Amino acid sequence: MSRQEAGNIFEMPHPLRADVENVERLFGGPAVRIERIVSTGQRTPGGEWFDQEWDEWVALLEGTARLSLDDGTRIQMKAGDWIVLPAHQRHRVEETSSSPPCIWIAVHAKPVAPL
């Protein structure tokens, strides 16, 4: 195999860095990208917002986190929760747990019509 085609979502990256989120691309192509993100207490720096070109579906598999949307909405997440963030929905990560670390699966896709 020339690329990794199998793995374990819950196996921690080595080394697990505490200063930055650990982002691993699992699969992707021109219209979709799937990532595993491991957070260990990181948050979006004050005053900064994510404003992405693609839609994002994200699920929290382990840990707890709090997100904020630019309309003032606050979202508390626990293991098993997921959210859809449409393209250009400005958002930020306010808090992530470090013990246990947050394990996220993020699916980024080119924007599509609403369901």
N, C-alpha and C positions, 0 to 999 in steps of 0.2 A: 504494500500500500504506500502510495506517495504522500498521502495526507491522512490525518487521524479520522477514522470513520466510526469509532466507538469510544466510549468512556463512561465515567460515573459522575453524575451531576454533583454528588455530595462529597467527592474526593477533593480535598483542599489542594490548591496550587502550591507548588514548592518552588521557591520560598513564598509564603503568604506575606505580602507586604502590608504593613499597617499604615503607611503614609499615603497610599493611593488605592483606589478601587482596582481590583484585579479583573480585567475584562478579557474574555476568551471567545473568539469567533468560532462557533460550532459548525455553522453551515451558512451558505449564502450564494447569491447570484445577483444578476442585474436588478431584480425586482424585490428580493427579500434577503434579510440577514438575520440570523439567530445567534444570540450571544448568551454566555453565562457570565454574570457579574457577581463577584464576591466583595461585599462591603464589610469593613471592620471599624465602624464608627465614623465614616466619612460623611460629609454634607457638602452641599453646594455653597461656595463662598458667598458671604453677605453681599446683597445687591446684584448677584448674577442670576440669570435665568437660562434654562435650556429652551431653545426655540429651534426645533428640528424640522427638516424638510420632509421627512417621512412619517407616516403613522407609526405608532408604537403600541404594542400589546406587551404588558409586563406582568409577570407573576412572581410573587414572593414565596419561595419554597421553604425557607427557614429564616428565623429571626423576626424582628419587628422594625418598622420604619414609619416615618411620617413625611408626607409630601405636601407641598403647597402649590396651588394654581394661582395665576396672576389675577383671577377674579376674587381672591380672598378665600376660596375653598381650601379647607385643610382635610387631609385624608390620612387616617391612622391605619396602617396595614399590619397584618399578622400572617403567619405561615398559611398558605392556601389562598390568600386574597390576590386578585388581579384587577388591572385597570387598562382601559384603552385611552391613549393620549393621541388625539388627532394631530396631524401635521400642524405646526405653528401654535399648538397649545402651550403657551409659556408655563413652565413648571420648574420646581426646584425640590431637591431632597433636603429636608430640614434635619433629619436625624436617622441614623441606622444603628442597630445594635452591634456590639462587638463580641458579645458572649451570650448566645451563639452569634457567629457572623451571619450577615444576611446573604442568602443565596437567591439570586434573581435569574429568571429566564426572560430575555427580552427578544421580541420579534419585531423587527423594523421592516416595513413594507411601503412601497410607493402608495401614495394616497389612492383610495378607492371610494366609490359612492357609498353613503351610509346604508346599513342593513335595513 
